[in-house]
Amino acid sequence: MQSNALSEKSPKQQHSEKQSTRQRSKQKGTKIEEHQTVLQSRKEQYTKGLHRAATMRLG
């Protein structure tokens, strides 16, 4: 009975489900981009910190 109910979904329902999954994947993509920018800024801060430490050691 349950397997039958799945195939009886209206095309509209199936379409809305497809759209929701597409939106979810879009959100995932933006999250990955945000993560990369965060990593980039962290790396920049880290290298700045190293540079500062090196100049302090030299001075």
N, C-alpha and C positions, 0 to 999 in steps of 0.2 A: 504493500500500500504506500509506504513512504517513498520508495523509488519512483512510483507513478506520480506522486505529487510534485516531485522535482521537475519532471518533463512537462507538466501541465502549467508551468509558469507562463504568464503572458510575455510577449516580446518586449513590452514596455518595461516590465520588471527586470528582465535580463539586461536591457539597455542601461537602466539606471544602475544596476550592479556593476556593469562594465565601466561606466563613468566614474563611480566611486573608487574603483581600483585604480583608474588612471590618475585621479586626483591624488590618491595616496602616494603613487609613485612620483608624482610631481613634487609633493611635499618632501619626500625622501631625498630627491635631487637637491632641493634648496638646502636641506639640512646638511648634506655632504659638502656643498659649497661653503656654507657658514663654517663648518668644521675646518675646512682647508684654510680659510682666511684667519681663523683663530690660531691655527698652527703656525701660519706664516708670521703673524704679529708676535707670537711667543718666540719664534726663532729669532726675529729681529731684536726683540728685547734681550734675548740671551746673548746674541753676538755683541750688542751694545754693552752689556754688562761685562763681557769678557774684555772688550776693548778698554773699558774704563779701568778694569783691574790691571790690565797690562800697562796703561799709561801711569797709573798710580805707582806701580812697581818700578817703572823706569824713573819717574820723578823722585 
